[in-house]
Amino acid sequence: MPQLSKAINNLKASSTVAFNAKARELAQQGVDVVAMTAGEPDFQPPAHVLAAAHEAIDKGLTKYTATEGMLPLREAVAAKFQRENGLSYTPEQIIVSSGGKQVLYNAFMAILNPGDEVVLPAPYWVSYPAQIQLAGGITVPVQTEAASGFIPDPEAIRRAITWRTRAMVINSPCNPTGAVYPAEVIKALAELAAEHDLWLITDDLYEHLIYEGSFTTAAQFYPERTLIVHGASKAYALTGWRIGYGAGPKPLIAAMNRLQGQVTSNASAVAQYATIAALNEVDKTRAFIDMTKQAYQERRDVLVTGLNRLGLKAPLPHGAFYVMTDTTPLHQDENEAALLLLSRAHVGVVPGTDFGAPGQVRLSYATNLESIHKALERIARLLN
């Protein structure tokens, strides 16, 4: 068989996908598994969003669109940023892609040359280092601590910046920790990026899922070199619809669009029409977000309280729908701990290895309360 490329041979599979697959395999064998692996809302999308998708299908609006996304959607995204964040973008400064993950990949490919470094607070989302590696870059992680709620220290970030640093990534609310960075921390990080003439990528996908504190985007402090990564998947429960969008300087968006034109072309037409409804029918969408956020907060409180009672230390996340918990009482190695939880307690989690979080696992509470109670009962039996 002909050889595969070195880039692919060196690429690790996503641990989230891998452990989600393991949980599915057990379930297919008839085992009752509580899967807390994937970050996927268990809610159906809002009714008005589904209606817009049906209408697009009925009207035959299912053809190719502009590579960068339909103009009405890019206008709706621009209006969202103006309305909610006080940021002014033209449609030419916005790109629509097949999920937020593609926006990120387009960006890393557009800005990185071989050997360029990207500074990344850890724990971090598993796909950042993989995408940086594929673009020829080098990830420079800067560890944060559970005791501080996983909030990065700007001075530690400063010490990590070298002459090879090309970019910095901010993710608040954070996947996997749920940390919500205070405005003064985000401002300090943006000022560091400006001081060192870096690209600043701010992954704001969980903007609407904050339980304590408030949302701050780095783009308000350093718009000229900041790319906002956003999308429809989390707040609107449109994960499988694959709509992400980015907003930033025109030259960067144009470069990302050139790449997208050669790789995937446009995102799904039907999903774009659905997202227009989600963004433009503000009152209906806000009611949906408020309903789901209340449910997530209740689930979070039950899960975090339960884990801490069991001796698995878990800081209270202020946003997103994930908890990072210390599993060293189960096993010193987080991969072994995750396997124990899956094979013996039948609770699916993701080990912290690929998140840059040794000794911890991530649990998603984007699932119902009954499953969370069941998971805690099973973990308690395993510990005993």
N, C-alpha and C positions, 0 to 999 in steps of 0.2 A: 504494500500500500504506500502511495506517495506520502511524504512527510507533511505534517501540519506546521504552521508557522510557529516561530519561537514565542511570539507575542501571545498566541493562544495557549501554547503549552505552559507558559508561565502564569497564565491567568487562573486564579482560584475561582471555584464556583461560589455563588452567593450562599452563605450559611443560612440566611433566612429561608431561601428557596429550598435548600437541602433538608433542613429540619422540618419545614412544612411538608415536604414530600415524604419524609419518614413517618410523620403523624398520619398522613393520608394512607400510607401503606398499611399501617396498623389498623386504621379504621376499615379499610377494604377487607381485612382479615376477620372483621367482626368484633374488634376490640373497641370499647367505648372510650375514645380519646377526647380529652378537652384540649383543643388546639389553641394555644395562645402565642402563636408564632408570627403570623402575617399581620401587617398593619392595615387591615381591611375592615371598614365599618360594616356592621351587620344590619344596617338600615337600608331600605330601598331608597333610591333617589327621590327627591320631591316630586309631587304629582305634576306640577306645572312644567318641570324639566322633562319628564317622560312624555307629556303631551306634546311638547315642542319636537321631540324626536319622532313621535308618531306622525305629526303633521308633515315633517320633512320627508318621511318615507312616502306618505300618501301623495305628496306633491311631486315625487320623483327627484327630490333634491339630494341625489346620492352620487353625483359625479365628482371628478377631480376638482379640487379647489386650488387657489393660489398656494404655492409652496409655503409661504410665510404665514398662511392662515387667511380665512375670509376677512375682508375688510370690516364687515359689521361686527365680527368677533373681536378683532384687534381694537376697534373703536370702543367696544364694551369693556375690554380689559383696561384701556386707557382711562375710561370713565370711572372704573372701579378704583384705580390708583389715585385719581384726583379726589374722588368722593371720600374714600376711606383713609388715605395716607397723605393727602395734600401734595401729591407728586404729579408733575405735568409731563406727559409723554405724548408724542405723535404716534399714529399707527405705524410709521416707518421705524419706530424704536421698539416695536413689539414683534415677537415671533411666536407662533403657535406650533407645538410639536406633539409627537405621540407620547405624551406623558412628561412629567417633570424630569424624569430620568434622562430623556433625550435632550431636553434643554441643557442639562448639566454636561452631558457628553459632548454636545455641539460646542459648548463654551470651552471645555478643556482642550478639545482638538483645535479650537480657533486661537487660543492664547499661549499654548505651551510648545516649547521646543525641547529636544532631548536634553535631559539634565536639569531642566528648570525645576525649582522647588515650590511646593504649595504647603503653606502652614495651615494646620488643621487641629482645632481643639479636639481632644479625645475625652470620653468616648464619642465616636462619630458614626455616621451611617455607613454601612458596609460597602456601598458602591462608590463612595468617593475615592478611596485609594485605588480600586480596580480601574476606574475610568482615568485617573491621573496616570497610572502605569501604562495604560493603552496609548495615551497621548505622548508617552515618552518622558513624563515628569516623575518627580520623586516626592512622596508624601513625607512631611515633617510634622509628626504628631506632637502636641503639647498637652500633657495630661492634666485633667481637672480632677477634683476630689469629691467623693460623696459627701464629706462633711460640709462642704461649701455649697451643696446642691448642684454640683457639676458646673458651676459658673467659672468661666476662664479668667485667669489673672492677666491683664494687659501687659504687665511687666514680663511675665513668663513668655508671652507671645513675642514681645520685643526681642528677648534674648534668642529666640528661634529664627529671627530674620537674618539672612545673610545676603551677600551680593548675588547669589543665585536665585533668591526668592522672586517669584513672578506673581504669585497670587495668594490670597487668604480666603478661607471659606468660613462663613458664619451660618449657623443653623439654630434659629430660635423662633418658636419653641423647637426643642431638639429631639430628633430621633437618633439615639435610643433612650435618652435620659428623661425627657420631658422638661428639661430645664428651660426657663424663660429668662433670658438675659436682661438685667436692668438697663434702662436707657443710657446711664452713664458708662456702662461697660461697652455697649455697642458703639457709643460715640468715641470712646477711647480707642477701640479697635479700628474704627473708620479713620480716625486721625493718624494712627500708625500706618495704615495702608496709604494714606495720602502723603505722609512724610517720606515713605520709601518708594513712592510711585508704583504701587502694586495694583493689580486688578483685585477687586473685592467682589466675591460671589456670595450673595446672601440668599440662602434657601429658606423662603418664607412660607412654605407649603402648609404649615400648621397654624397660620396666623389667626384663624378664627376659633381655635380650640385652646383657649387660655382660661384657667380657673382662678388663679391669683395673679395679681400684677397686671401689666398692660403690654400691648405689642408695640415694638419699635423696630422699624426697618433701617438698616444701615444706609440705604439709598438717600435718606433725608439729610445725611451729613456729608456724603461723598458721591453725588450723583454722576459726576463726569467719568468715573472709572468703575462704577458699580453695576453689576448685573443682578437683577431680581429674578429668582427662580420661583415660579408659583404654578398653580394648577387647580383642576376641578376635582381631583380624586378624593381628598380627605374630607373637606368641609361639606361637599355636596354628595358624598357617597357614590362617586362616579369612577371608582377604581378601574374597572374593566373597560371603560369608555376611552381611556388613554388620551386625555387632553391636558397638556402642560403648556405654560406660556412663560416667556421671558421678556424682561424690559430692561433696556440699557442704552448705551451710546450707539448711535447709528452705525459707525464703522464695525463695531463688534457684532451687532445684530445682522448686518449685511454679510459678514463673513460666516456666521452661523447658518444663515439662510443658504449660502452657496453650498456649504457642506450638506445641509439637509436635502437640497435639491438633487444631490447625487446619491443619497442614501435611502431615504424613505419617501421623499416628496411630501405630500400634504398629510396632515392628520385626518382621521375619519370625518367625512362631511356631516353625517348624521349627528355624531357626537359634538361637532362644532355648533350646530344649531341648538342642541340641548344646552350647551354651555352659555350661549347667548341668553337664553331664557333664565338660567341660573344667575347670571350677572346683572341682567337688566330688570328683572321682576324682583326688585330689592326687598319689598315687604314680605312676600311669600318665602323667599330664600332665607331671610333673617329669622322668620318664625321656625323654619326647619332647623337652622343652625342652633337656635336657642334650645329647641327640644332635644336635639342630640347631645348638645353640650351638657345639659342638665343630667342626662342619662350617663354620660361618660364620667362626670364628676362623682356621681353616686357609686359607680363601679370602681373608680379609682380609690375612693375612701375605704370601701370594703376590702379591696385587694391589699392596699398598703398597710392598713391596720392589721389584717390577718397575717401577712408575711412577717411583720415586726413582732407580733405575738408569738410566732413560731421560732423566733430567733434568727430569721433571715432578714438582715438589716436592709431597709429600703427607704431612701429619702423620698419625701412627698414630691412628686412631679407637679409642676405648676401649669403644664400644658401638654399638648399632643395626647396620645393614649397609650403610653408605654411606661413601664416601671423597670428600673434596673435594680436587681437585688443581689446581695452577697450570698453565695451558695457554698462558701467554704465549710459550714457545718455539715453539708452533705458530702463534699469532696473538695480537695484543694484545687483540682483541675476543673475548670468550668465546663469543658467538653464532656468529661466523665459525669459531672453533676447533671448536665442536660440529658445525657443518655440514661442516667438513673431515673430522672423524673419521667422520661418518656417510657422506658421499658418496664419500670416497676410501679410508678404512680399513674402512668398513662396520662401525663400532662405534658403537652408539647410546648417547649420554650426554645429560645435561640441563645446559644452560648456567646459570651462576651468577647471571645477571641478576635473575631473579625471586626468588632466594634472598637477595638483597642481598650477593652475593659476586662483584664484578667481577674479571675475569681468571682465573676458576676454573670448573670444571665438576664436576658430581656424577656419580659412578659407583656403581651399586648392585651389591654382590657377593652378592645373593640369587639366585645362579645357580651352575651347576656349575663345578668346577675346570677342566675341559676348555675351557669357553667363556672363562674368565678367561685361561688360557694363550694361547688363540687371539687374544683381544683385545690382549694385550701384544705378541704377535708382529706383529700388523697395525699397531699404533701405532708400533712400532720401525721398520717399513718406511716408514711415512709420514714419520717424523722424518728418516729417512736419504734 
